[in-house]
Amino acid sequence: MNVRRGWFLAAVALGTLLSPLNTSMIAVALARLQTAYHLDFTAVSWIVSTFYLASAIAQPAWGKVADLYGRKTVFLVGLIVVAAGSIAAPFSPGFGWLIGFRILQGIGSSAIYPAGMALVRHHITDRHAQALAVLSVFSSASAGFGPAIGGLLIHFWNWPAIFVVNIPIIAGAFVLALWVLPADARRTTGRPAWRQVLTAVDVPGIVLFAVAVLGILLVLLSVHALESLIAGLVGLAALGLFIRRELSATQPFIPLRTFAQSSGMTLVDLQYIAVNILFYAVFFGIPTYLQTVRHVEAADTGFIMLSLAVCSVVVAPMAGWWVHRSGVRPALMVAGLLMTAGSLWIITFHGATPLLSVGVALAVLGIANGLNNVGMQTALFVVTPKAIIGTASGLFMTARFVGTLAASVVLDLVFGAMVTTAGLRLLGAILAGVGIVIVLLSGQLPRQQKGAAVP
């Protein structure tokens, strides 16, 4: 296993980078899609929200299937599903079809992450923090460089290129996975049949969760529409039924009782929600502000965003070493402080703020992102029992997508019908408050993380 460690991590990394790459490239494609399908911004933005929603719903389900059926199998299936969505998307006859193929991408990438993390947890037996740092470099680079990559692809080949670019990545990950990932071990009781797997997955819970999230999202994003208010009431009712269902189900979609019994896992997921609210509000808010208010070209905006990406990539390996030596608490507390400082910096922006100052603020947030990418994943590994790491990884990523959806709501409420400098300052103030919450949550983590901090 030690001989193939690098190839093993490369296979997992190529698969897991698909989700952050596709969530970031789409940001620069929205304007082109508006023109292609004759839509307003509110309508076209659903291509972002539906990806996050599909991912939030699918992550825990796939994590459970990976635990029950086999991590390598689920990893490969996820790659195939993403490939299907990516190949079909450029041929979409209408925007509804494109959203459908985008949802397919979200469902497929949601299988890859929990299966990949479970494979790392079970087969990488030492230096977990360093292994996670490698994966973090791929993830941070794909997310951070996504806007610049997407901008170049769209400039030369139009919007279908951001879907086609997935194919060589998927092919490489698939070949590597077939070659280097260990075969799924057969259980002494026999491998569960698909019918048994589906029985183990809480379908009613999934449906109630989807209705609850979609209904609440509709009312938050469209507070003036009567239909959305009705949808919100339905969503709240579904949320109540969901909680009741999950507390009584033998195989719950989201194990609420486990969260009640595991304060560490609950703390990590809550902190990850807060981290992603702050990060994605900045990630989508700053480019929108630069292009709408400051009239910066899309390509130049993508390059300004590179300061966030470069700092994330550079810091991730050092973060792995730090976490290995000192545990997760110091790194995550510093990350929270930097996120708070970056948010306060945004409050100082005005119509003539030098773009260099914007880049520096993004760099500060990029350093925090590099620390969070390694620290949060390591914290999850430490507090989670090995037997349910696939399920826990799925829930962890659901926390991420809940945070991204919440970030979308924050941006909509702050910017409203028009993006302004005053709105950006208000966003900075809100995010500074979120940063303080992150610092406080980090202080509740254990000081020493066995297996991550001990050399």
C-alpha positions as CSV (number, residue, x, y, z in Angstrom):
1,M,0.0,0.0,0.0
2,N,2.9,2.4,0.8
3,V,4.3,1.9,-2.8
4,R,1.0,2.9,-4.3
5,R,0.1,5.6,-1.8
6,G,0.7,8.5,-4.3
7,W,-1.4,6.8,-7.0
8,F,-4.1,6.0,-4.5
9,L,-4.4,9.6,-3.4
10,A,-4.3,10.8,-7.1
11,A,-7.2,8.6,-7.9
12,V,-9.3,9.9,-5.0
13,A,-8.2,13.5,-5.6
14,L,-9.1,13.5,-9.3
15,G,-12.6,12.2,-8.4
16,T,-13.2,14.5,-5.4
17,L,-12.1,17.7,-7.3
18,L,-15.1,17.4,-9.7
19,S,-17.6,18.9,-7.3
20,P,-15.6,22.0,-6.3
21,L,-14.5,22.5,-10.0
22,N,-18.1,22.4,-11.3
23,T,-19.5,24.6,-8.5
24,S,-16.9,27.3,-9.2
25,M,-16.7,27.2,-13.1
26,I,-20.5,27.8,-13.3
27,A,-20.2,31.2,-11.7
28,V,-18.6,32.7,-14.8
29,A,-21.0,30.9,-17.1
30,L,-24.2,32.4,-15.8
31,A,-24.2,35.5,-18.0
32,R,-23.6,33.4,-21.1
33,L,-26.4,31.0,-20.1
34,Q,-28.8,34.0,-19.6
35,T,-28.2,35.0,-23.2
36,A,-28.3,31.5,-24.6
37,Y,-31.7,30.7,-23.0
38,H,-33.1,34.2,-22.8
39,L,-33.5,34.2,-18.9
40,D,-33.2,36.7,-16.1
41,F,-30.6,36.2,-13.4
42,T,-33.1,34.8,-10.9
43,A,-34.1,32.0,-13.3
44,V,-30.6,31.2,-14.4
45,S,-29.3,31.1,-10.8
46,W,-31.3,27.9,-10.2
47,I,-28.6,26.0,-12.0
48,V,-26.4,26.7,-9.0
49,S,-29.0,26.1,-6.3
50,T,-30.2,22.8,-7.8
51,F,-26.7,21.4,-7.9
52,Y,-26.2,22.3,-4.2
53,L,-29.7,20.9,-3.3
54,A,-29.1,17.6,-5.1
55,S,-25.7,17.3,-3.5
56,A,-27.1,18.0,0.0
57,I,-29.7,15.3,-0.4
58,A,-27.5,12.7,-2.1
59,Q,-24.4,12.9,0.1
60,P,-25.7,11.1,3.1
61,A,-27.5,8.5,1.1
62,W,-24.4,7.7,-1.0
63,G,-22.3,7.6,2.2
64,K,-24.5,4.9,3.6
65,V,-24.6,2.9,0.4
66,A,-20.7,3.1,0.4
67,D,-20.6,1.8,3.9
68,L,-23.0,-1.1,3.1
69,Y,-22.2,-2.0,-0.4
70,G,-18.6,-1.1,-1.1
71,R,-16.5,2.1,-1.3
72,K,-14.7,1.4,-4.6
73,T,-17.9,0.4,-6.3
74,V,-19.7,3.6,-5.3
75,F,-16.7,5.7,-6.2
76,L,-16.7,4.2,-9.8
77,V,-20.5,4.6,-10.1
78,G,-20.3,8.2,-9.1
79,L,-17.7,8.9,-11.8
80,I,-20.0,7.3,-14.4
81,V,-23.0,9.4,-13.4
82,V,-21.0,12.6,-13.5
83,A,-19.7,11.6,-17.0
84,A,-23.3,11.0,-18.2
85,G,-24.4,14.5,-17.0
86,S,-21.3,16.2,-18.5
87,I,-21.7,14.5,-21.9
88,A,-25.4,15.2,-22.2
89,A,-25.4,18.8,-20.9
90,P,-24.0,20.5,-24.1
91,F,-26.9,18.9,-26.1
92,S,-29.7,20.2,-23.8
93,P,-32.7,21.3,-25.9
94,G,-33.9,23.7,-23.2
95,F,-32.8,25.1,-19.9
96,G,-34.9,22.7,-17.9
97,W,-33.0,19.8,-19.5
98,L,-29.7,21.6,-18.6
99,I,-30.8,21.8,-15.0
100,G,-31.7,18.1,-15.0
101,F,-28.2,17.2,-16.3
102,R,-26.7,19.6,-13.8
103,I,-28.6,17.7,-11.0
104,L,-27.2,14.5,-12.4
105,Q,-23.7,15.9,-12.0
106,G,-24.5,16.8,-8.4
107,I,-25.8,13.3,-7.7
108,G,-22.7,11.7,-9.2
109,S,-20.2,13.9,-7.5
110,S,-22.0,13.3,-4.2
111,A,-21.2,9.6,-4.4
112,I,-17.5,10.2,-5.1
113,Y,-16.6,12.2,-2.0
114,P,-17.9,10.0,0.9
115,A,-16.7,6.9,-0.9
116,G,-13.3,8.5,-1.5
117,M,-12.9,9.7,2.1
118,A,-13.9,6.3,3.4
119,L,-11.3,4.6,1.2
120,V,-8.6,7.0,2.6
121,R,-9.8,6.4,6.2
122,H,-9.6,2.6,5.8
123,H,-6.5,2.2,3.6
124,I,-4.2,5.1,4.5
125,T,-2.9,3.9,7.8
126,D,-0.6,6.7,8.8
127,R,0.0,10.4,8.3
128,H,-3.7,11.2,7.8
129,A,-3.2,15.0,8.0
130,Q,-0.6,14.9,5.2
131,A,-2.9,12.7,3.0
132,L,-5.7,15.2,3.6
133,A,-3.4,18.0,2.7
134,V,-2.8,16.4,-0.7
135,L,-6.5,16.1,-1.3
136,S,-7.0,19.7,-0.1
137,V,-4.5,21.0,-2.6
138,F,-6.5,19.4,-5.4
139,S,-9.8,20.6,-4.0
140,S,-8.7,24.1,-3.2
141,A,-7.0,24.4,-6.6
142,S,-10.0,23.2,-8.5
143,A,-12.4,25.5,-6.6
144,G,-10.1,28.5,-6.6
145,F,-8.9,28.3,-10.2
146,G,-12.4,27.3,-11.4
147,P,-13.5,30.8,-12.3
148,A,-10.3,31.5,-14.3
149,I,-10.5,28.1,-16.0
150,G,-14.2,28.5,-16.8
151,G,-13.6,32.0,-18.1
152,L,-10.9,30.8,-20.5
153,L,-13.0,27.9,-21.7
154,I,-16.1,30.0,-22.3
155,H,-14.0,32.7,-24.1
156,F,-12.6,30.2,-26.6
157,W,-15.4,27.5,-26.8
158,N,-18.5,28.9,-25.2
159,W,-20.4,27.5,-22.2
160,P,-20.6,23.8,-23.2
161,A,-16.8,23.6,-22.6
162,I,-17.2,23.8,-18.9
163,F,-19.1,20.4,-19.0
164,V,-16.9,18.8,-21.6
165,V,-13.7,19.5,-19.6
166,N,-14.9,17.0,-17.0
167,I,-14.5,14.0,-19.4
168,P,-10.7,13.7,-19.4
169,I,-10.6,14.2,-15.6
170,I,-13.2,11.5,-15.1
171,A,-11.4,9.1,-17.5
172,G,-8.1,9.5,-15.6
173,A,-9.8,9.0,-12.2
174,F,-11.7,5.9,-13.5
175,V,-8.6,4.2,-14.9
176,L,-6.5,5.0,-11.8
177,A,-9.3,3.8,-9.5
178,L,-9.7,0.5,-11.3
179,W,-5.9,0.0,-11.1
180,V,-5.0,1.1,-7.6
181,L,-8.0,1.2,-5.3
182,P,-8.4,-1.9,-3.2
183,A,-11.2,-4.2,-4.1
184,D,-14.3,-4.0,-1.8
185,A,-14.0,-6.7,0.9
186,R,-16.7,-9.3,0.9
187,R,-18.5,-9.5,4.2
188,T,-18.9,-12.8,6.1
189,T,-22.7,-12.5,5.8
190,G,-22.4,-11.9,2.0
191,R,-22.6,-8.6,0.1
192,P,-25.9,-6.9,0.5
193,A,-28.2,-7.1,-2.6
194,W,-29.4,-3.8,-4.1
195,R,-32.8,-4.4,-2.6
196,Q,-31.3,-4.7,0.8
197,V,-29.3,-1.5,0.3
198,L,-32.4,0.4,-0.8
199,T,-34.2,-0.9,2.2
200,A,-31.4,0.4,4.4
201,V,-31.7,3.9,2.8
202,D,-34.5,6.0,4.4
203,V,-36.4,6.9,1.3
204,P,-39.3,8.7,3.2
205,G,-36.7,10.6,5.1
206,I,-34.9,11.7,1.9
207,V,-38.2,12.9,0.4
208,L,-39.2,14.9,3.5
209,F,-35.7,16.4,3.7
210,A,-35.9,17.4,0.0
211,V,-39.3,19.0,0.4
212,A,-38.3,20.8,3.6
213,V,-35.1,22.3,2.1
214,L,-36.7,23.2,-1.2
215,G,-39.7,24.8,0.4
216,I,-37.7,26.8,2.9
217,L,-35.3,27.9,0.1
218,L,-38.1,29.1,-2.1
219,V,-39.6,31.3,0.6
220,L,-36.2,32.8,1.5
221,L,-35.2,33.5,-2.0
222,S,-38.6,34.9,-3.1
223,V,-40.2,36.5,0.0
224,H,-42.7,38.5,-2.0
225,A,-44.3,35.7,-3.9
226,L,-47.4,34.1,-2.5
227,E,-46.6,30.7,-4.1
228,S,-43.2,30.8,-2.4
229,L,-44.8,31.6,1.0
230,I,-47.1,28.5,0.6
231,A,-44.0,26.5,-0.4
232,G,-42.3,27.7,2.7
233,L,-45.2,26.6,4.9
234,V,-45.1,23.2,3.2
235,G,-41.3,23.1,3.8
236,L,-41.7,23.8,7.5
237,A,-44.4,21.1,7.8
238,A,-42.1,18.7,6.0
239,L,-39.2,19.7,8.3
240,G,-41.3,18.8,11.4
241,L,-42.3,15.4,9.9
242,F,-38.7,14.8,8.9
243,I,-37.5,15.3,12.5
244,R,-40.2,13.0,13.8
245,R,-39.4,10.4,11.2
246,E,-35.6,10.5,11.8
247,L,-36.0,10.1,15.5
248,S,-38.1,7.0,15.1
249,A,-36.6,5.3,12.0
250,T,-34.3,2.3,12.5
251,Q,-32.2,3.4,9.5
252,P,-32.6,7.2,9.4
253,F,-31.4,9.3,6.5
254,I,-29.7,11.7,8.9
255,P,-29.1,10.1,12.3
256,L,-30.3,12.9,14.6
257,R,-29.8,10.6,17.6
258,T,-26.2,10.1,16.7
259,F,-25.7,13.8,16.6
260,A,-27.3,14.0,20.1
261,Q,-24.9,11.3,21.3
262,S,-21.8,12.6,19.5
263,S,-21.2,16.2,20.5
264,G,-17.9,16.2,18.6
265,M,-19.4,15.3,15.2
266,T,-22.2,17.8,15.8
267,L,-19.7,20.5,16.6
268,V,-17.7,19.8,13.5
269,D,-20.7,19.8,11.2
270,L,-22.1,23.1,12.6
271,Q,-18.7,24.7,12.2
272,Y,-18.4,23.5,8.7
273,I,-21.8,25.0,7.9
274,A,-20.6,28.4,9.2
275,V,-17.3,28.1,7.3
276,N,-19.1,27.6,4.1
277,I,-21.6,30.4,4.6
278,L,-18.7,32.8,4.9
279,F,-16.6,31.3,2.2
280,Y,-19.2,31.0,-0.5
281,A,-20.8,34.4,0.2
282,V,-17.4,35.9,-0.5
283,F,-16.7,33.5,-3.4
284,F,-19.9,34.5,-5.3
285,G,-20.4,38.0,-3.8
286,I,-17.1,39.6,-4.6
287,P,-17.1,38.6,-8.4
288,T,-20.7,39.8,-8.7
289,Y,-19.7,43.1,-7.0
290,L,-16.6,43.6,-9.1
291,Q,-18.4,43.0,-12.4
292,T,-21.7,44.8,-11.6
293,V,-20.5,47.8,-9.6
294,R,-16.9,48.3,-10.5
295,H,-17.3,47.1,-14.1
296,V,-14.3,44.8,-14.0
297,E,-14.1,42.4,-16.9
298,A,-15.0,38.8,-16.2
299,A,-11.5,37.5,-17.2
300,D,-9.9,40.1,-14.9
301,T,-12.3,39.2,-12.1
302,G,-11.2,35.6,-12.4
303,F,-7.6,36.6,-12.1
304,I,-8.3,38.7,-9.0
305,M,-10.0,35.6,-7.5
306,L,-6.7,33.7,-8.0
307,S,-5.3,35.3,-4.9
308,L,-7.7,33.3,-2.9
309,A,-6.9,30.1,-4.8
310,V,-3.1,30.5,-4.7
311,C,-3.1,31.1,-0.9
312,S,-5.3,28.1,-0.3
313,V,-3.1,25.8,-2.3
314,V,0.2,27.1,-0.8
315,V,-1.1,27.0,2.8
316,A,-2.7,23.5,2.6
317,P,0.6,21.4,2.9
318,M,1.8,23.6,5.8
319,A,-1.6,23.2,7.4
320,G,-1.2,19.4,7.2
321,W,2.1,19.7,9.0
322,W,0.7,22.0,11.6
323,V,-2.3,19.9,12.3
324,H,-0.1,16.8,12.5
325,R,2.1,18.5,15.1
326,S,-0.4,20.5,17.2
327,G,-3.9,19.1,16.5
328,V,-6.8,20.8,14.8
329,R,-7.8,23.5,17.4
330,P,-4.9,26.0,16.8
331,A,-5.2,25.9,13.0
332,L,-9.0,26.3,13.0
333,M,-8.9,29.1,15.6
334,V,-6.4,31.0,13.4
335,A,-8.6,30.3,10.4
336,G,-11.6,31.8,12.1
337,L,-9.7,34.9,13.1
338,L,-8.4,35.4,9.6
339,M,-12.0,34.9,8.2
340,T,-13.2,37.5,10.7
341,A,-10.4,39.9,9.7
342,G,-11.1,39.4,6.0
343,S,-14.8,40.1,6.5
344,L,-14.0,43.3,8.5
345,W,-11.7,44.4,5.6
346,I,-14.6,44.1,3.2
347,I,-16.6,46.6,5.3
348,T,-13.9,49.3,4.4
349,F,-14.5,48.9,0.6
350,H,-15.8,51.9,-1.3
351,G,-16.2,52.8,-5.0
352,A,-12.5,53.6,-5.5
353,T,-11.0,50.9,-3.4
354,P,-7.8,49.7,-5.3
355,L,-8.3,46.2,-6.7
356,L,-5.0,45.3,-5.0
357,S,-6.8,45.8,-1.7
358,V,-9.6,43.5,-2.8
359,G,-6.9,40.9,-3.8
360,V,-5.2,41.1,-0.4
361,A,-8.6,40.6,1.4
362,L,-9.2,37.6,-0.7
363,A,-5.6,36.3,0.0
364,V,-6.3,36.5,3.8
365,L,-9.5,34.5,3.3
366,G,-7.6,32.1,1.1
367,I,-5.1,31.4,3.9
368,A,-8.0,30.7,6.2
369,N,-9.5,28.4,3.5
370,G,-6.3,26.3,3.3
371,L,-6.3,25.9,7.1
372,N,-10.0,24.9,7.1
373,N,-9.8,22.4,4.3
374,V,-7.2,20.3,6.2
375,G,-8.3,21.1,9.8
376,M,-12.0,20.4,9.3
377,Q,-11.6,17.1,7.5
378,T,-9.0,15.9,10.1
379,A,-11.4,16.9,12.9
380,L,-14.1,14.8,11.2
381,F,-11.8,11.8,11.0
382,V,-10.9,12.1,14.7
383,V,-14.4,12.4,16.2
384,T,-16.1,9.8,13.9
385,P,-16.2,6.1,14.6
386,K,-14.4,4.2,11.8
387,A,-17.4,2.0,11.1
388,I,-19.6,4.9,10.0
389,I,-17.0,7.1,8.3
390,G,-18.7,6.9,4.9
391,T,-22.0,8.0,6.4
392,A,-20.3,10.7,8.4
393,S,-18.4,12.0,5.3
394,G,-21.7,12.3,3.5
395,L,-23.2,14.2,6.4
396,F,-20.1,16.4,6.5
397,M,-20.6,17.3,2.8
398,T,-24.3,17.9,3.4
399,A,-23.2,20.4,6.0
400,R,-21.1,22.0,3.3
401,F,-24.0,22.3,0.9
402,V,-26.3,23.6,3.6
403,G,-23.7,26.3,4.1
404,T,-23.6,27.1,0.4
405,L,-27.4,27.3,0.2
406,A,-27.4,29.6,3.2
407,A,-24.8,31.7,1.6
408,S,-27.0,32.1,-1.5
409,V,-29.8,33.2,0.8
410,V,-27.6,35.8,2.5
411,L,-26.4,37.2,-0.8
412,D,-30.0,37.5,-2.1
413,L,-31.2,39.2,1.1
414,V,-28.2,41.6,1.2
415,F,-28.0,42.5,-2.5
416,G,-31.7,42.3,-3.3
417,A,-32.6,43.6,-6.8
418,M,-29.4,45.6,-7.1
419,V,-25.7,45.0,-6.1
420,T,-24.2,48.1,-4.4
421,T,-21.2,49.0,-2.3
422,A,-23.4,49.5,0.7
423,G,-24.8,46.0,0.3
424,L,-21.2,44.6,0.1
425,R,-20.3,46.4,3.3
426,L,-23.4,45.0,5.0
427,L,-22.3,41.6,3.8
428,G,-18.9,42.1,5.3
429,A,-20.5,42.9,8.7
430,I,-22.7,39.8,8.6
431,L,-19.8,37.6,7.7
432,A,-17.6,39.1,10.4
433,G,-20.3,37.9,12.9
434,V,-20.1,34.4,11.3
435,G,-16.3,34.5,11.7
436,I,-16.6,35.2,15.4
437,V,-19.0,32.2,15.7
438,I,-16.3,30.1,13.9
439,V,-13.7,31.1,16.4
440,L,-15.9,30.3,19.3
441,L,-16.8,26.8,17.9
442,S,-13.1,26.1,17.2
443,G,-12.3,26.8,20.9
444,Q,-14.6,23.9,21.8
445,L,-12.6,21.3,19.9
446,P,-10.2,19.0,21.8
447,R,-6.7,20.4,22.3
448,Q,-5.0,17.3,21.1
449,Q,-6.1,15.0,18.2
450,K,-4.7,11.5,18.6
451,G,-3.5,10.2,15.3
452,A,-3.5,13.7,13.7
453,A,-1.3,15.7,16.0
454,V,1.1,13.0,17.4
455,P,4.2,12.5,15.2
